[in-house]
């Protein structure tokens, strides 16, 4: 499994396990379709992690 596939799996898991607003999921999906580089995918994963943390009030 490539590093990009691993990051994609992590993104898929966080989206599956947390109820993100639809516009966030759509935005991340569009961004990943436009640019499929590992570094950019990791940035999108961090974004999702930060949104989740913010939605939970700073605790995970």
Order of alpha helices (4+ residues) and beta strands (2+ residues): alpha-alpha-alpha
